[in-house]
Amino acid sequence: MRTLNVDLGARSYPIYIGTGLLRADLIAPHIPGRHVLIVTNDSIAPLYLERAQAMLSGFDTASLVLPDGERHKTLETVSRIYDVLLQRRMDRQTTLIALGGGVIGDMVGFAAATYQRGVHFIQIPTTLLAQVDSSVGGKTGVNHPLGKNMIGAFYQPRAVLADMDTLTTLPPRELRAGLAEVIKYGLIMDAEFLDWLEGHMPQLLAMEHDALAVAVERSCRNKAAVVGRDEREAGERALLNLGHTFGHAMETATGYESWLHGEAVAAGMHMAAYMSQELGWLSAAEVERVRQLLLAAELPVRPPAIAPERFRELMAVDKKALAGRLRLVLLKALGRAVVTAEFDDAALTRTLQHFASAG
């Protein structure tokens, strides 16, 4: 087992990475009270809920199984968590356990942030995307029909248990979607990791344990460092959103149903790289390198059919926008990203038109 630390002073917490982590001695020290509510979904419950309940047998434990899928990441679904908490009269020393992927983690974290103005929660991510990204850093929230993740809070867990064993039951499409977020770290801040990914993509797709362990640890290490320096996304943390402004627009346009988050991010990162070339920051060869790596991970590199004007409208509903100005995460070089509103708008127009015509 490897342990990383998210350094946030009194609110610091560990990320445990390894196998066989669903055990009482590891999780119990992070549960201050008696009441525990495990929240999972109907895909994960048959696989891991019973094991989680056994691990928490020394506590007064309840469980809630929610429907799976991004389209259920809503205030209405979060209300079902509140219902159980209130019906069982759970107090401020309650601990919520998020057992699942990014959707479950985001909703459970938001419920924990808002129930009685804040109770404890622990992340047990069961997808690659959640292990390397969404479970770390305290971003919680839900979607709205007009925009993704526009309702939420920064609220940190007490611990993250990234058990590699849970990835063995991950559908191949979900694994590939998680690889998009792994590739992101190489593109924005870790050129050496980017080189490693190019040489190990077959092993990652084959779910070879050693390769996955390196990818998860390196990704978590990069994210923990950024979060420690900029918890509430005042500056540097926005770099973690490479491809996300384009990607969130795709997810909103398709109703949060047909595209997985990682798939949209992958196509969005290719669009960001292309726009960076339009601005003169990347060469055509570097953009092709990004495209080939995404294709090697069996990820999409083109958005769904969205008119450029509609794409712009959807991109404008973005948390990074300030004073009505769109800010984008772009690449000055492979391994070095910037977040900026100071870009030639014509470059964005050309990018949207290129991908609209290419689709």
C-alpha positions as CSV (number, residue, x, y, z in Angstrom):
1,M,0.0,0.0,0.0
2,R,1.2,3.5,-0.8
3,T,0.0,6.6,1.1
4,L,-0.1,10.1,-0.3
5,N,-1.2,13.2,1.6
6,V,-3.3,16.1,0.5
7,D,-1.8,18.9,2.6
8,L,-4.5,21.3,3.7
9,G,-3.4,22.0,7.2
10,A,-6.0,20.9,9.8
11,R,-8.1,19.4,6.9
12,S,-5.3,17.3,5.4
13,Y,-6.2,13.7,4.6
14,P,-4.6,10.6,3.2
15,I,-5.0,8.8,-0.1
16,Y,-4.4,5.1,0.3
17,I,-3.5,3.3,-2.9
18,G,-3.2,-0.5,-3.1
19,T,-5.0,-3.8,-3.0
20,G,-7.2,-5.2,-0.3
21,L,-8.0,-1.9,1.2
22,L,-11.6,-2.5,2.1
23,R,-10.9,-3.4,5.7
24,A,-11.9,-2.1,9.1
25,D,-8.5,-1.2,10.5
26,L,-7.9,1.2,7.6
27,I,-11.2,3.0,7.6
28,A,-12.2,3.1,11.2
29,P,-9.7,5.7,12.4
30,H,-11.3,8.2,10.0
31,I,-14.9,7.7,11.4
32,P,-15.3,9.9,14.5
33,G,-18.9,8.9,15.4
34,R,-21.2,5.9,15.5
35,H,-23.5,6.6,12.5
36,V,-22.4,5.6,9.0
37,L,-24.4,5.8,5.7
38,I,-22.9,4.0,2.7
39,V,-24.2,5.4,-0.6
40,T,-23.6,3.5,-3.7
41,N,-25.4,2.7,-7.0
42,D,-27.1,-0.3,-8.5
43,S,-24.1,-1.3,-10.6
44,I,-21.6,-1.3,-7.7
45,A,-23.9,-2.6,-4.9
46,P,-23.9,-6.2,-6.1
47,L,-20.1,-6.2,-6.3
48,Y,-19.0,-4.4,-3.1
49,L,-21.8,-3.3,-0.8
50,E,-21.8,-6.4,1.3
51,R,-18.0,-6.2,1.7
52,A,-18.3,-2.6,2.7
53,Q,-21.0,-3.4,5.2
54,A,-18.9,-6.1,6.8
55,M,-16.0,-3.8,7.0
56,L,-18.2,-1.3,9.0
57,S,-19.9,-3.9,11.2
58,G,-18.7,-2.1,14.3
59,F,-20.8,1.0,13.5
60,D,-24.5,1.8,13.3
61,T,-24.5,1.5,9.5
62,A,-27.2,2.1,6.9
63,S,-27.0,1.9,3.1
64,L,-28.6,3.6,0.1
65,V,-28.5,2.3,-3.4
66,L,-29.1,5.0,-6.1
67,P,-29.5,4.6,-9.9
68,D,-26.4,4.6,-11.9
69,G,-25.5,7.2,-14.5
70,E,-24.6,10.9,-15.0
71,R,-28.3,11.8,-15.8
72,H,-29.1,11.0,-12.1
73,K,-26.6,13.5,-10.8
74,T,-29.3,15.9,-9.7
75,L,-30.6,17.7,-6.6
76,E,-33.6,15.3,-6.7
77,T,-31.3,12.3,-6.3
78,V,-29.3,14.0,-3.5
79,S,-32.6,14.6,-1.7
80,R,-32.9,10.8,-1.4
81,I,-29.6,10.9,0.7
82,Y,-31.1,13.6,2.9
83,D,-34.3,11.5,3.3
84,V,-32.3,8.6,4.8
85,L,-30.2,10.8,7.0
86,L,-33.3,12.5,8.4
87,Q,-35.4,9.4,8.7
88,R,-32.6,7.7,10.8
89,R,-32.0,11.0,12.7
90,M,-28.3,10.9,11.9
91,D,-26.4,13.7,13.7
92,R,-23.4,15.9,12.9
93,Q,-20.9,13.1,13.8
94,T,-22.3,10.9,11.0
95,T,-19.9,9.8,8.3
96,L,-21.1,9.3,4.7
97,I,-19.2,6.7,2.6
98,A,-19.2,7.3,-1.2
99,L,-18.8,3.8,-2.7
100,G,-18.7,4.2,-6.5
101,G,-17.5,6.3,-9.3
102,G,-17.4,10.1,-9.8
103,V,-21.1,10.6,-9.9
104,I,-21.6,8.9,-6.5
105,G,-18.6,10.7,-5.0
106,D,-19.8,14.1,-6.2
107,M,-23.3,13.7,-4.9
108,V,-22.3,12.1,-1.6
109,G,-19.7,14.9,-1.0
110,F,-22.3,17.5,-1.7
111,A,-24.8,15.8,0.7
112,A,-22.1,15.7,3.3
113,A,-21.3,19.4,2.8
114,T,-24.9,20.5,3.2
115,Y,-26.5,18.1,5.7
116,Q,-26.7,19.9,9.0
117,R,-24.1,22.4,7.4
118,G,-21.5,19.7,7.2
119,V,-20.9,16.1,8.2
120,H,-17.9,13.8,7.6
121,F,-17.4,11.7,4.4
122,I,-15.0,9.2,3.0
123,Q,-14.3,8.4,-0.7
124,I,-14.0,4.8,-1.8
125,P,-13.7,5.3,-5.6
126,T,-14.4,2.2,-7.8
127,T,-13.6,3.6,-11.2
128,L,-10.3,4.7,-12.6
129,L,-11.6,8.2,-13.3
130,A,-12.7,8.6,-9.7
131,Q,-9.5,7.2,-8.3
132,V,-7.2,9.6,-10.3
133,D,-9.4,12.7,-10.3
134,S,-12.8,13.2,-8.8
135,S,-12.3,11.6,-5.4
136,V,-9.4,13.8,-4.6
137,G,-9.6,17.5,-4.0
138,G,-13.1,18.2,-2.5
139,K,-15.1,19.2,-5.5
140,T,-18.6,18.1,-5.0
141,G,-21.9,18.9,-6.7
142,V,-24.6,18.1,-9.1
143,N,-25.6,18.9,-12.7
144,H,-28.3,21.3,-13.9
145,P,-30.1,21.0,-17.3
146,L,-28.3,24.2,-18.3
147,G,-24.8,23.3,-17.2
148,K,-22.7,20.6,-15.7
149,N,-21.5,20.8,-12.1
150,M,-22.9,24.3,-11.7
151,I,-24.3,23.5,-8.2
152,G,-21.9,22.4,-5.6
153,A,-19.3,23.1,-2.9
154,F,-15.7,22.6,-2.1
155,Y,-15.7,20.0,0.7
156,Q,-12.9,17.7,1.6
157,P,-13.2,14.0,2.5
158,R,-11.5,12.6,5.6
159,A,-9.8,9.9,3.5
160,V,-9.7,8.4,0.1
161,L,-9.3,4.6,-0.3
162,A,-8.3,3.8,-3.9
163,D,-8.5,0.0,-3.9
164,M,-7.0,-1.3,-7.2
165,D,-9.0,-4.5,-6.7
166,T,-12.2,-2.7,-7.6
167,L,-10.9,-1.9,-11.1
168,T,-11.0,-5.6,-12.0
169,T,-14.8,-5.3,-12.4
170,L,-14.6,-2.1,-14.4
171,P,-16.2,-2.3,-17.9
172,P,-13.7,-1.5,-20.6
173,R,-15.4,1.6,-21.7
174,E,-15.2,3.0,-18.1
175,L,-11.5,2.2,-18.0
176,R,-10.9,4.1,-21.2
177,A,-12.8,7.1,-19.9
178,G,-10.6,7.1,-16.8
179,L,-7.5,7.1,-19.0
180,A,-8.5,10.5,-20.4
181,E,-8.0,12.1,-16.9
182,V,-4.7,10.2,-16.5
183,I,-3.5,11.6,-19.9
184,K,-4.6,15.0,-18.8
185,Y,-1.9,15.1,-16.0
186,G,0.8,14.4,-18.6
187,L,-0.4,17.2,-20.9
188,I,-0.8,19.9,-18.3
189,M,2.2,19.4,-16.0
190,D,4.2,16.2,-16.3
191,A,5.9,15.7,-19.7
192,E,7.9,12.7,-18.3
193,F,4.6,11.0,-17.4
194,L,3.3,11.7,-20.9
195,D,6.3,9.8,-22.3
196,W,5.6,6.9,-19.9
197,L,2.0,6.8,-21.0
198,E,2.9,6.6,-24.6
199,G,5.0,3.5,-23.8
200,H,2.6,1.8,-21.5
201,M,-0.9,2.3,-23.0
202,P,-1.2,-1.4,-24.1
203,Q,-0.6,-2.5,-20.5
204,L,-3.1,0.0,-19.2
205,L,-5.8,-1.1,-21.5
206,A,-5.0,-4.7,-20.6
207,M,-5.5,-3.6,-16.9
208,E,-2.1,-4.9,-15.9
209,H,-1.9,-4.2,-12.2
210,D,1.6,-2.7,-12.0
211,A,0.9,-0.2,-14.8
212,L,-2.4,0.9,-13.3
213,A,-0.8,1.4,-9.9
214,V,1.8,3.7,-11.4
215,A,-0.9,5.6,-13.3
216,V,-3.1,6.0,-10.3
217,E,-0.2,7.1,-7.9
218,R,1.4,9.5,-10.4
219,S,-2.0,11.1,-11.2
220,C,-3.0,11.4,-7.5
221,R,0.4,12.8,-6.6
222,N,0.1,15.5,-9.3
223,K,-3.5,16.4,-8.2
224,A,-2.7,16.4,-4.5
225,A,0.2,18.8,-5.1
226,V,-2.1,21.2,-7.0
227,V,-4.9,21.0,-4.5
228,G,-2.5,21.7,-1.7
229,R,-1.4,24.9,-3.4
230,D,-4.8,26.1,-4.6
231,E,-7.7,24.3,-2.9
232,R,-10.5,26.6,-4.2
233,E,-9.4,27.1,-7.7
234,A,-8.3,30.7,-7.4
235,G,-5.5,30.0,-10.0
236,E,-3.4,27.0,-10.6
237,R,-6.1,24.4,-9.9
238,A,-8.0,25.6,-13.0
239,L,-5.3,23.9,-15.1
240,L,-6.9,20.5,-14.0
241,N,-9.8,21.4,-16.3
242,L,-7.9,20.9,-19.6
243,G,-10.5,19.8,-22.1
244,H,-13.4,20.3,-19.6
245,T,-14.9,23.5,-21.0
246,F,-15.2,21.8,-24.4
247,G,-16.2,18.5,-22.8
248,H,-18.8,19.9,-20.5
249,A,-20.5,21.6,-23.5
250,M,-20.6,18.2,-25.2
251,E,-22.1,16.5,-22.1
252,T,-24.8,19.2,-21.7
253,A,-25.6,19.1,-25.4
254,T,-26.2,15.4,-25.3
255,G,-28.2,15.4,-22.1
256,Y,-25.6,13.7,-19.9
257,E,-26.5,10.3,-21.4
258,S,-24.6,9.2,-24.5
259,W,-21.1,10.4,-23.7
260,L,-19.1,9.4,-20.6
261,H,-17.3,12.3,-18.8
262,G,-13.9,11.0,-19.7
263,E,-14.9,10.6,-23.4
264,A,-16.0,14.2,-23.6
265,V,-12.8,15.3,-21.9
266,A,-10.7,13.4,-24.4
267,A,-12.3,15.0,-27.4
268,G,-12.1,18.3,-25.5
269,M,-8.4,17.9,-24.9
270,H,-7.8,17.3,-28.6
271,M,-9.8,20.5,-29.3
272,A,-7.7,22.4,-26.8
273,A,-4.5,21.2,-28.4
274,Y,-5.8,22.1,-31.9
275,M,-6.7,25.6,-30.6
276,S,-3.3,25.9,-29.0
277,Q,-1.8,25.2,-32.5
278,E,-4.1,27.9,-34.0
279,L,-2.5,30.3,-31.4
280,G,1.0,29.3,-32.5
281,W,1.8,27.5,-29.2
282,L,1.9,23.9,-30.4
283,S,3.2,22.5,-33.7
284,A,1.0,20.3,-35.9
285,A,3.3,17.4,-34.9
286,E,2.6,18.0,-31.2
287,V,-1.2,18.1,-31.8
288,E,-0.9,14.9,-33.8
289,R,1.0,13.4,-30.8
290,V,-1.9,14.2,-28.5
291,R,-4.4,12.8,-31.0
292,Q,-2.4,9.5,-31.4
293,L,-2.2,9.0,-27.6
294,L,-5.9,9.5,-27.2
295,L,-6.6,7.1,-30.1
296,A,-4.2,4.6,-28.5
297,A,-6.3,4.8,-25.4
298,E,-9.3,4.1,-27.7
299,L,-10.9,7.4,-26.8
300,P,-12.9,9.8,-29.1
301,V,-11.0,12.7,-30.6
302,R,-14.0,14.5,-32.2
303,P,-17.0,16.0,-30.5
304,P,-20.6,15.0,-31.4
305,A,-22.3,17.1,-34.1
306,I,-22.8,20.5,-32.5
307,A,-23.1,23.7,-34.5
308,P,-20.3,26.2,-33.6
309,E,-22.8,28.8,-32.4
310,R,-24.4,26.3,-30.1
311,F,-21.0,25.1,-28.9
312,R,-20.1,28.7,-27.9
313,E,-23.4,29.1,-26.0
314,L,-22.8,26.0,-24.0
315,M,-19.2,26.9,-23.3
316,A,-20.2,30.2,-21.9
317,V,-22.0,28.4,-19.0
318,D,-18.6,27.6,-17.3
319,K,-17.4,28.0,-13.8
320,K,-14.0,29.4,-15.0
321,A,-15.7,32.3,-16.7
322,L,-15.0,35.7,-15.0
323,A,-16.9,38.9,-15.5
324,G,-18.6,37.4,-18.5
325,R,-15.3,36.4,-20.2
326,L,-14.6,32.8,-21.2
327,R,-11.4,31.4,-19.9
328,L,-9.8,28.3,-21.4
329,V,-7.1,25.9,-20.4
330,L,-4.7,25.6,-23.3
331,L,-1.3,24.2,-23.9
332,K,1.8,26.4,-24.2
333,A,3.7,23.2,-24.6
334,L,3.2,19.5,-24.0
335,G,3.5,19.3,-20.2
336,R,2.8,23.0,-19.6
337,A,-0.8,24.4,-19.6
338,V,-2.1,27.9,-19.0
339,V,-5.6,29.2,-18.1
340,T,-6.3,32.4,-20.0
341,A,-9.0,34.7,-21.3
342,E,-6.4,36.5,-23.4
343,F,-6.7,34.5,-26.6
344,D,-7.6,35.4,-30.2
345,D,-11.3,34.7,-30.5
346,A,-10.8,33.9,-34.1
347,A,-8.7,30.9,-33.0
348,L,-11.7,29.6,-31.1
349,T,-14.0,30.2,-34.1
350,R,-11.6,28.3,-36.4
351,T,-11.3,25.4,-33.9
352,L,-15.1,25.0,-33.5
353,Q,-15.5,25.3,-37.3
354,H,-12.8,22.7,-37.9
355,F,-14.3,20.1,-35.7
356,A,-17.8,20.8,-36.9
357,S,-16.7,20.2,-40.5
358,A,-14.5,17.3,-39.5
359,G,-17.4,15.5,-37.7
